[in-house]
Amino acid sequence: MTDAIKPDDLDPVIHERARLAIVSALAVAPEMSFGEIKETLGLSDGNLSAHATSLQRAGYIEIAKTFKGRRPHTSMRLTRAGQKAFRGYVETLRKIIEQGK
């Protein structure tokens, strides 16, 4: 028998609900703008910025700040490490579910 999977095995960086939502949105889109994520998830500027910074520090997302014309444009995308962490998170959830059957 393998070791039991426990809730503590879930990645705490991703597990926070706003960060999980951000990573989930970016998992299905190659890149999203700050505005698209904000609108999709209903987050405030400050909330999205704080959670995006946490994900960036963990190496899970890249944040690019550029200009479109004369307007600032911020976009985000999952890094390879972020993709791997998200897949691991989902797999841990699957294992927890399977243990409960």
N, CA, C and O atoms as a MOPAC input file, in Angstrom:
PM7 MOZYME 1SCF
protein

 N      0.84300 1    -1.18600 1     0.00000 1
 C      0.00000 1     0.00000 1     0.00000 1
 C      0.88300 1     1.24100 1     0.00000 1
 O      1.88500 1     1.29700 1     0.71300 1
 N      0.51000 1     2.23000 1    -0.79800 1
 C      1.28700 1     3.45800 1    -0.85900 1
 C      0.92100 1     4.37100 1     0.30600 1
 O     -0.09200 1     4.18200 1     0.97900 1
 N      1.77100 1     5.35800 1     0.52000 1
 C      1.48600 1     6.32800 1     1.57400 1
 C      0.19000 1     7.06700 1     1.26000 1
 O     -0.11300 1     7.35900 1     0.10400 1
 N     -0.55400 1     7.35700 1     2.29500 1
 C     -1.80900 1     8.08700 1     2.13400 1
 C     -1.52400 1     9.51200 1     1.67600 1
 O     -0.56300 1    10.14200 1     2.11700 1
 N     -2.36000 1     9.99600 1     0.80100 1
 C     -2.29300 1    11.39100 1     0.37300 1
 C     -3.13300 1    12.19600 1     1.35800 1
 O     -4.25400 1    11.81400 1     1.69200 1
 N     -2.58400 1    13.30000 1     1.81100 1
 C     -3.26400 1    14.12900 1     2.80200 1
 C     -3.47800 1    15.52900 1     2.24400 1
 O     -2.78600 1    15.94800 1     1.31600 1
 N     -4.44200 1    16.25200 1     2.81500 1
 C     -4.64300 1    17.63200 1     2.36400 1
 C     -3.37000 1    18.48300 1     2.45200 1
 O     -3.18300 1    19.40400 1     1.65700 1
 N     -2.50500 1    18.17800 1     3.40800 1
 C     -1.25200 1    18.93400 1     3.52700 1
 C     -0.33400 1    18.72600 1     2.32600 1
 O      0.62500 1    19.47500 1     2.14100 1
 N     -0.62500 1    17.70900 1     1.50500 1
 C      0.17800 1    17.46300 1     0.31000 1
 C     -0.15700 1    18.43900 1    -0.82500 1
 O      0.55100 1    18.49100 1    -1.83100 1
 N     -1.23600 1    19.20900 1    -0.65800 1
 C     -1.60600 1    20.20600 1    -1.67400 1
 C     -0.66200 1    21.40800 1    -1.58900 1
 O     -0.35600 1    21.89400 1    -0.50000 1
 N     -0.22000 1    21.86500 1    -2.72500 1
 C      0.69400 1    23.01200 1    -2.81300 1
 C      0.03800 1    24.24100 1    -2.18200 1
 O     -0.98300 1    24.71100 1    -2.68500 1
 N      0.59700 1    24.77200 1    -1.09300 1
 C     -0.03000 1    25.90700 1    -0.41200 1
 C     -0.01600 1    27.19900 1    -1.23300 1
 O     -0.85700 1    28.07100 1    -1.01400 1
 N      0.91100 1    27.33400 1    -2.16400 1
 C      0.93500 1    28.53600 1    -3.00200 1
 C     -0.28200 1    28.53800 1    -3.92100 1
 O     -0.94200 1    29.56600 1    -4.07400 1
 N     -0.57900 1    27.41300 1    -4.52200 1
 C     -1.70800 1    27.30900 1    -5.44900 1
 C     -3.03000 1    27.18700 1    -4.69300 1
 O     -4.06400 1    27.62900 1    -5.19200 1
 N     -3.01300 1    26.60200 1    -3.51300 1
 C     -4.25600 1    26.24000 1    -2.82600 1
 C     -5.12600 1    27.43800 1    -2.44200 1
 O     -6.34500 1    27.29100 1    -2.36400 1
 N     -4.55900 1    28.59000 1    -2.20500 1
 C     -5.36400 1    29.76800 1    -1.85800 1
 C     -6.32400 1    30.02300 1    -3.01900 1
 O     -5.91400 1    29.98600 1    -4.17900 1
 N     -7.59300 1    30.28100 1    -2.71800 1
 C     -8.62200 1    30.25900 1    -3.75400 1
 C     -8.40500 1    31.23300 1    -4.91000 1
 O     -8.65500 1    30.86500 1    -6.05800 1
 N     -7.95500 1    32.44500 1    -4.65800 1
 C     -7.72600 1    33.39000 1    -5.75900 1
 C     -6.55400 1    32.91900 1    -6.62000 1
 O     -6.61300 1    33.00600 1    -7.84600 1
 N     -5.49200 1    32.42300 1    -5.98500 1
 C     -4.34200 1    31.93400 1    -6.76600 1
 C     -4.71400 1    30.68800 1    -7.55200 1
 O     -4.26400 1    30.51700 1    -8.68500 1
 N     -5.53400 1    29.80700 1    -6.96500 1
 C     -5.99900 1    28.63100 1    -7.69800 1
 C     -6.80100 1    29.06000 1    -8.92100 1
 O     -6.65100 1    28.48000 1    -9.99500 1
 N     -7.63900 1    30.05600 1    -8.76800 1
 C     -8.43000 1    30.54800 1    -9.89400 1
 C     -7.53500 1    31.15000 1   -10.98100 1
 O     -7.75800 1    30.91600 1   -12.16800 1
 N     -6.53200 1    31.92100 1   -10.57900 1
 C     -5.60400 1    32.51700 1   -11.54600 1
 C     -4.86600 1    31.42900 1   -12.31800 1
 O     -4.80600 1    31.46400 1   -13.54700 1
 N     -4.31100 1    30.47500 1   -11.60100 1
 C     -3.55600 1    29.39600 1   -12.24300 1
 C     -4.46700 1    28.56000 1   -13.13800 1
 O     -4.06400 1    28.15600 1   -14.22900 1
 N     -5.69300 1    28.29900 1   -12.68400 1
 C     -6.64900 1    27.53300 1   -13.49700 1
 C     -6.96700 1    28.26800 1   -14.79700 1
 O     -7.02000 1    27.65100 1   -15.86100 1
 N     -7.17900 1    29.57400 1   -14.71700 1
 C     -7.46700 1    30.36500 1   -15.92100 1
 C     -6.26900 1    30.33600 1   -16.87300 1
 O     -6.43600 1    30.18600 1   -18.08400 1
 N     -5.07500 1    30.47900 1   -16.32700 1
 C     -3.87800 1    30.49300 1   -17.17500 1
 C     -3.53600 1    29.10200 1   -17.71300 1
 O     -2.81200 1    28.98700 1   -18.70200 1
 N     -4.03900 1    28.05500 1   -17.08200 1
 C     -3.76700 1    26.68900 1   -17.54800 1
 C     -4.45700 1    26.39700 1   -18.87700 1
 O     -4.04000 1    25.49900 1   -19.60900 1
 N     -5.50600 1    27.14900 1   -19.19100 1
 C     -6.23800 1    26.90600 1   -20.43400 1
 C     -6.02300 1    28.00900 1   -21.46600 1
 O     -6.57900 1    27.94800 1   -22.56300 1
 N     -5.23400 1    28.99900 1   -21.13100 1
 C     -4.92600 1    30.08700 1   -22.06400 1
 C     -3.41400 1    30.29000 1   -22.07300 1
 O     -2.79300 1    30.32700 1   -21.01100 1
 N     -2.82300 1    30.42000 1   -23.23200 1
 C     -1.36700 1    30.59900 1   -23.25600 1
 C     -0.91700 1    31.87300 1   -22.55300 1
 O      0.18300 1    31.94000 1   -22.00400 1
 N     -1.79300 1    32.89000 1   -22.57900 1
 C     -1.46600 1    34.16900 1   -21.95600 1
 C     -2.76600 1    34.94300 1   -21.77200 1
 O     -3.67100 1    34.86900 1   -22.60300 1
 N     -2.84600 1    35.68600 1   -20.67400 1
 C     -4.01600 1    36.53800 1   -20.44000 1
 C     -3.52400 1    37.88500 1   -19.94000 1
 O     -2.50200 1    37.98000 1   -19.26100 1
 N     -4.26900 1    38.91900 1   -20.28800 1
 C     -3.92400 1    40.24500 1   -19.78800 1
 C     -4.43100 1    40.39500 1   -18.36100 1
 O     -5.31200 1    39.65800 1   -17.91600 1
 N     -3.86400 1    41.35300 1   -17.65900 1
 C     -4.29600 1    41.67400 1   -16.29700 1
 C     -5.80200 1    41.93700 1   -16.29400 1
 O     -6.52600 1    41.43400 1   -15.43400 1
 N     -6.26600 1    42.72600 1   -17.26000 1
 C     -7.67900 1    43.06800 1   -17.34400 1
 C     -8.56600 1    41.85200 1   -17.60000 1
 O     -9.64900 1    41.73800 1   -17.02500 1
 N     -8.10800 1    40.94500 1   -18.46200 1
 C     -8.89100 1    39.73700 1   -18.74500 1
 C     -9.03200 1    38.86600 1   -17.50200 1
 O    -10.11600 1    38.36100 1   -17.21000 1
 N     -7.93900 1    38.69500 1   -16.77600 1
 C     -7.98400 1    37.88000 1   -15.56000 1
 C     -8.87100 1    38.56100 1   -14.51700 1
 O     -9.70200 1    37.92000 1   -13.87400 1
 N     -8.68000 1    39.85100 1   -14.36400 1
 C     -9.46900 1    40.62400 1   -13.40000 1
 C    -10.96100 1    40.47900 1   -13.69200 1
 O    -11.75000 1    40.22400 1   -12.78300 1
 N    -11.34600 1    40.63900 1   -14.94400 1
 C    -12.74800 1    40.55100 1   -15.32800 1
 C    -13.27200 1    39.12300 1   -15.19900 1
 O    -14.36800 1    38.91100 1   -14.68000 1
 N    -12.51000 1    38.15700 1   -15.65900 1
 C    -12.92500 1    36.75800 1   -15.61700 1
 C    -13.17500 1    36.29400 1   -14.18800 1
 O    -14.15100 1    35.59200 1   -13.92000 1
 N    -12.29600 1    36.68400 1   -13.27500 1
 C    -12.36100 1    36.18400 1   -11.90300 1
 C    -13.03800 1    37.13300 1   -10.92500 1
 O    -13.29000 1    36.76500 1    -9.77700 1
 N    -13.33300 1    38.34500 1   -11.36700 1
 C    -13.98200 1    39.30400 1   -10.48600 1
 C    -13.10700 1    39.76900 1    -9.33800 1
 O    -13.59200 1    39.99600 1    -8.23000 1
 N    -11.81500 1    39.91000 1    -9.60400 1
 C    -10.87600 1    40.35000 1    -8.57200 1
 C    -10.62300 1    41.84800 1    -8.69600 1
 O    -10.73000 1    42.41800 1    -9.78200 1
 N    -10.28900 1    42.47400 1    -7.58400 1
 C     -9.89200 1    43.88200 1    -7.61600 1
 C     -8.46100 1    43.98000 1    -8.14000 1
 O     -7.72800 1    42.99100 1    -8.16600 1
 N     -8.07700 1    45.18600 1    -8.55600 1
 C     -6.69800 1    45.39400 1    -9.01200 1
 C     -5.69700 1    44.96100 1    -7.94800 1
 O     -4.75700 1    44.21900 1    -8.23200 1
 N     -5.90800 1    45.42900 1    -6.72400 1
 C     -4.96300 1    45.13100 1    -5.64800 1
 C     -4.89600 1    43.65800 1    -5.30700 1
 O     -3.81800 1    43.11700 1    -5.06000 1
 N     -6.06000 1    43.00400 1    -5.29300 1
 C     -6.10200 1    41.58400 1    -4.97300 1
 C     -5.38000 1    40.77200 1    -6.04300 1
 O     -4.56000 1    39.90900 1    -5.72800 1
 N     -5.68900 1    41.05100 1    -7.31000 1
 C     -5.03100 1    40.33400 1    -8.40300 1
 C     -3.53400 1    40.59200 1    -8.38500 1
 O     -2.74400 1    39.66500 1    -8.56200 1
 N     -3.14100 1    41.82200 1    -8.17700 1
 C     -1.72400 1    42.16900 1    -8.15200 1
 C     -0.98500 1    41.42000 1    -7.04200 1
 O      0.09800 1    40.88200 1    -7.27200 1
 N     -1.56200 1    41.38400 1    -5.84900 1
 C     -0.91300 1    40.71000 1    -4.71700 1
 C     -0.77700 1    39.20900 1    -4.96900 1
 O      0.27900 1    38.62900 1    -4.71600 1
 N     -1.83700 1    38.58400 1    -5.46300 1
 C     -1.77500 1    37.13900 1    -5.71000 1
 C     -0.85600 1    36.81000 1    -6.88900 1
 O     -0.14900 1    35.80200 1    -6.86300 1
 N     -0.86500 1    37.64900 1    -7.90900 1
 C      0.03300 1    37.43100 1    -9.04400 1
 C      1.49000 1    37.53800 1    -8.59700 1
 O      2.34200 1    36.78100 1    -9.06400 1
 N      1.77200 1    38.46400 1    -7.70700 1
 C      3.13300 1    38.61200 1    -7.19000 1
 C      3.55200 1    37.35700 1    -6.42600 1
 O      4.68800 1    36.90300 1    -6.56300 1
 N      2.65200 1    36.79400 1    -5.62800 1
 C      2.95600 1    35.54900 1    -4.90200 1
 C      3.25500 1    34.41300 1    -5.87700 1
 O      4.19800 1    33.64600 1    -5.68000 1
 N      2.45200 1    34.31500 1    -6.92000 1
 C      2.67600 1    33.26300 1    -7.91800 1
 C      3.97400 1    33.49600 1    -8.68600 1
 O      4.67600 1    32.54400 1    -9.02800 1
 N      4.29100 1    34.75100 1    -8.95500 1
 C      5.54200 1    35.07300 1    -9.65000 1
 C      6.74100 1    34.72400 1    -8.76900 1
 O      7.71400 1    34.14400 1    -9.25100 1
 N      6.67800 1    35.07000 1    -7.49500 1
 C      7.78100 1    34.74500 1    -6.57200 1
 C      8.02300 1    33.24800 1    -6.47600 1
 O      9.16000 1    32.80300 1    -6.31400 1
 N      6.94200 1    32.46900 1    -6.57800 1
 C      7.06900 1    31.00700 1    -6.53700 1
 C      7.59200 1    30.44600 1    -7.85200 1
 O      7.91300 1    29.26100 1    -7.94500 1
 N      7.67700 1    31.30300 1    -8.87300 1
 C      8.15200 1    30.85700 1   -10.18400 1
 C      7.06100 1    30.21600 1   -11.02100 1
 O      7.35600 1    29.54900 1   -12.01300 1
 N      5.79000 1    30.41000 1   -10.63200 1
 C      4.68300 1    29.75400 1   -11.32500 1
 C      4.12400 1    30.56400 1   -12.48200 1
 O      3.54000 1    29.99100 1   -13.40100 1
 N      4.28600 1    31.88400 1   -12.46100 1
 C      3.82800 1    32.69500 1   -13.58700 1
 C      4.90200 1    33.70300 1   -13.95400 1
 O      5.75600 1    34.05900 1   -13.14200 1
 N      4.83500 1    34.15200 1   -15.19800 1
 C      5.64700 1    35.26500 1   -15.66300 1
 C      4.71000 1    36.43900 1   -15.89500 1
 O      3.61500 1    36.28400 1   -16.43600 1
 N      5.15200 1    37.59600 1   -15.48200 1
 C      4.38400 1    38.81800 1   -15.67900 1
 C      5.18800 1    39.71300 1   -16.61000 1
 O      6.34100 1    40.04300 1   -16.33100 1
 N      4.56800 1    40.10200 1   -17.71700 1
 C      5.22900 1    40.97100 1   -18.69200 1
 C      4.52300 1    42.32100 1   -18.70700 1
 O      3.30600 1    42.39600 1   -18.87300 1
 N      5.29400 1    43.37500 1   -18.53400 1
 C      4.74600 1    44.73100 1   -18.57500 1
 C      5.30600 1    45.41600 1   -19.81900 1
 O      6.51000 1    45.64200 1   -19.94700 1
 N      4.39000 1    45.73600 1   -20.72600 1
 C      4.76600 1    46.36300 1   -21.98700 1
 C      3.81700 1    47.54700 1   -22.23500 1
 O      3.05900 1    47.95400 1   -21.35500 1
 N      3.88400 1    48.06900 1   -23.42800 1
 C      2.95800 1    49.11900 1   -23.84000 1
 C      2.26300 1    48.67600 1   -25.11200 1
 O      2.87800 1    48.07400 1   -25.99200 1
 N      0.99100 1    48.97500 1   -25.20000 1
 C      0.23300 1    48.81000 1   -26.44000 1
 C     -0.12400 1    50.22100 1   -26.86000 1
 O     -1.01900 1    50.85500 1   -26.30000 1
 N      0.59200 1    50.68700 1   -27.85000 1
 C      0.47700 1    52.09700 1   -28.19300 1
 C      1.10000 1    52.88600 1   -27.05700 1
 O      2.27200 1    52.69900 1   -26.72900 1
 N      0.32500 1    53.75200 1   -26.46900 1
 C      0.85300 1    54.55000 1   -25.35600 1
 C      0.29700 1    54.09400 1   -24.01500 1
 O      0.51600 1    54.74100 1   -22.99100 1
 N     -0.41200 1    52.99300 1   -24.02600 1
 C     -1.03500 1    52.50900 1   -22.79300 1
 C     -0.25100 1    51.32400 1   -22.22500 1
 O      0.17900 1    50.45200 1   -22.98000 1
 N     -0.06300 1    51.28300 1   -20.91200 1
 C      0.60700 1    50.12900 1   -20.30300 1
 C     -0.24200 1    48.87100 1   -20.46400 1
 O     -1.47100 1    48.91900 1   -20.41900 1
 N      0.43400 1    47.76200 1   -20.64900 1
 C     -0.23600 1    46.46600 1   -20.83000 1
 C      0.51100 1    45.42500 1   -20.00900 1
 O      1.71100 1    45.22000 1   -20.19000 1
 N     -0.20700 1    44.77400 1   -19.11000 1
 C      0.38100 1    43.71800 1   -18.28500 1
 C     -0.25300 1    42.40000 1   -18.68100 1
 O     -1.47700 1    42.27400 1   -18.72000 1
 N      0.58400 1    41.42200 1   -18.97200 1
 C      0.07800 1    40.09600 1   -19.31300 1
 C      0.75800 1    39.05200 1   -18.43200 1
 O      1.84700 1    39.27500 1   -17.90300 1
 N      0.09400 1    37.91300 1   -18.28900 1
 C      0.60500 1    36.82900 1   -17.45300 1
 C      0.49400 1    35.51600 1   -18.19400 1
 O     -0.39300 1    35.31400 1   -19.02400 1
 N      1.41400 1    34.63500 1   -17.87500 1
 C      1.35400 1    33.28100 1   -18.41700 1
 C      1.98300 1    32.33300 1   -17.41900 1
 O      2.82800 1    32.72600 1   -16.61500 1
 N      1.55900 1    31.06900 1   -17.47900 1
 C      2.16000 1    30.05900 1   -16.61300 1
 C      3.55300 1    29.71100 1   -17.12000 1
 O      3.78000 1    29.61900 1   -18.32700 1
 N      4.46400 1    29.52400 1   -16.20900 1
 C      5.79200 1    29.02200 1   -16.56300 1
 C      5.71900 1    27.49400 1   -16.61800 1
 O      4.69700 1    26.91200 1   -16.25500 1
 N      6.76600 1    26.86000 1   -17.05500 1
 C      6.80500 1    25.38900 1   -17.02000 1
 C      6.65500 1    24.88900 1   -15.59100 1
 O      5.96500 1    23.90100 1   -15.33700 1
 N      7.30700 1    25.57700 1   -14.66400 1
 C      7.18000 1    25.19200 1   -13.25500 1
 C      5.73400 1    25.34600 1   -12.78400 1
 O      5.24300 1    24.52500 1   -12.01000 1
 N      5.05700 1    26.38800 1   -13.24600 1
 C      3.65800 1    26.60400 1   -12.89400 1
 C      2.75500 1    25.52900 1   -13.48300 1
 O      1.83100 1    25.05300 1   -12.82300 1
 N      3.02700 1    25.15300 1   -14.72100 1
 C      2.24900 1    24.08100 1   -15.35400 1
 C      2.43400 1    22.77000 1   -14.58600 1
 O      1.47400 1    22.04300 1   -14.32900 1
 N      3.67700 1    22.48600 1   -14.23000 1
 C      3.97800 1    21.25900 1   -13.48200 1
 C      3.31100 1    21.29000 1   -12.10400 1
 O      2.73700 1    20.29300 1   -11.66600 1
 N      3.38900 1    22.43100 1   -11.42800 1
 C      2.78200 1    22.55800 1   -10.09600 1
 C      1.26600 1    22.39200 1   -10.18300 1
 O      0.66600 1    21.74200 1    -9.32700 1
 N      0.64200 1    22.97700 1   -11.21100 1
 C     -0.80400 1    22.85500 1   -11.35600 1
 C     -1.20200 1    21.41100 1   -11.64300 1
 O     -2.16200 1    20.90400 1   -11.06400 1
 N     -0.46600 1    20.74800 1   -12.53900 1
 C     -0.75800 1    19.32700 1   -12.82100 1
 C     -0.60200 1    18.49100 1   -11.55100 1
 O     -1.40900 1    17.59800 1   -11.29100 1
 N      0.43400 1    18.77800 1   -10.76200 1
 C      0.64000 1    18.06600 1    -9.50500 1
 C     -0.48700 1    18.31900 1    -8.52100 1
 O     -0.91900 1    17.40500 1    -7.81900 1
 N     -0.96200 1    19.54500 1    -8.46600 1
 C     -2.06300 1    19.91300 1    -7.58400 1
 C     -3.32000 1    19.12600 1    -7.95200 1
 O     -3.97500 1    18.54200 1    -7.08900 1
 N     -3.64500 1    19.12200 1    -9.25300 1
 C     -4.83000 1    18.40000 1    -9.72700 1
 C     -4.67900 1    16.90200 1    -9.46400 1
 O     -5.63400 1    16.23900 1    -9.06000 1
 N     -3.50300 1    16.38400 1    -9.68800 1
 C     -3.26700 1    14.94700 1    -9.44900 1
 C     -3.42000 1    14.61000 1    -7.96500 1
 O     -3.97400 1    13.56400 1    -7.62600 1
 N     -2.94600 1    15.46600 1    -7.09400 1
 C     -3.11300 1    15.23900 1    -5.65700 1
 C     -4.59200 1    15.22700 1    -5.29300 1
 O     -5.02700 1    14.38700 1    -4.50500 1
 N     -5.36600 1    16.14700 1    -5.85400 1
 C     -6.81300 1    16.13900 1    -5.62900 1
 C     -7.43700 1    14.83200 1    -6.09600 1
 O     -8.28000 1    14.26000 1    -5.40500 1
 N     -7.02200 1    14.36200 1    -7.26800 1
 C     -7.55200 1    13.08300 1    -7.79100 1
 C     -7.23800 1    11.94200 1    -6.83200 1
 O     -8.09700 1    11.09900 1    -6.56800 1
 N     -6.03100 1    11.90800 1    -6.31700 1
 C     -5.64100 1    10.83000 1    -5.39900 1
 C     -6.44800 1    10.90400 1    -4.10100 1
 O     -6.85600 1     9.87300 1    -3.56400 1
 N     -6.67600 1    12.10000 1    -3.60400 1
 C     -7.48300 1    12.25400 1    -2.38800 1
 C     -8.90400 1    11.74300 1    -2.65000 1
 O     -9.48300 1    11.05300 1    -1.81200 1
 N     -9.45200 1    12.07900 1    -3.79900 1
 C    -10.79800 1    11.61900 1    -4.16800 1
 C    -10.84200 1    10.10000 1    -4.27900 1
 O    -11.76800 1     9.45700 1    -3.78500 1
 N     -9.84000 1     9.54000 1    -4.92900 1
 C     -9.78200 1     8.08600 1    -5.10900 1
 C     -9.67300 1     7.34900 1    -3.76600 1
 O    -10.24700 1     6.27400 1    -3.59100 1
 N     -8.93900 1     7.93300 1    -2.83400 1
 C     -8.80700 1     7.30700 1    -1.51100 1
 C    -10.13900 1     7.26900 1    -0.78800 1
 O    -10.38300 1     6.38700 1     0.03600 1
 N    -10.99300 1     8.22000 1    -1.09500 1
 C    -12.28000 1     8.30200 1    -0.41900 1
 C    -13.32100 1     7.34600 1    -0.96700 1
 O    -14.38500 1     7.17500 1    -0.37200 1
 N    -13.02300 1     6.72500 1    -2.09400 1
 C    -14.00000 1     5.80600 1    -2.70700 1
 C    -13.99200 1     4.45300 1    -2.01500 1
 O    -14.74700 1     3.55900 1    -2.39800 1

